[in-house]
Amino acid sequence: MRLIIGGGFGGISGSEPRIDSAILKAVARARRWFDDLVSGRAASMLEIGQREGVGKRYISRMIRLAFLAPTIVESIAEGRQPPELTAQFLSTGRGDLPLSWQTQEKLLGFADPA
């Protein structure tokens, strides 16, 4: 649970951007794992899990972060993500992350309200 004082995010309402290094590390790890699978450095998610000391389920939940829209990752790197977007939220998620970057932006609170 997170207490938000002043509302807004990423510079809105005069607040300083909050760069969430946990999300950035999770995305980097997911991209590395996906690259390991595609390049053949790892034969399976099970192999990656054994190497990393985590379960295959964790790898399969986290590897989807390799497909986050570049604009979302850029916003996170600049500290402009919605306050409710955390590494824990992304790792547990609500179902699969859509492949459409535009749909991801809407789902995760990055799209401008219409």
Buried (B, 14 or more C-beta within 10 A) or exposed (E): EEEEEEEEBBEEEEBEBEEBEEBBEBBEBBBBBBEBBEEEEBEEBEBBBBEEEEEBEBBBBBBBBBBBBEEBBEBBBEBBBBBEBBBEEBBEBEEEBBEEBEEBBBBBBBEEEE
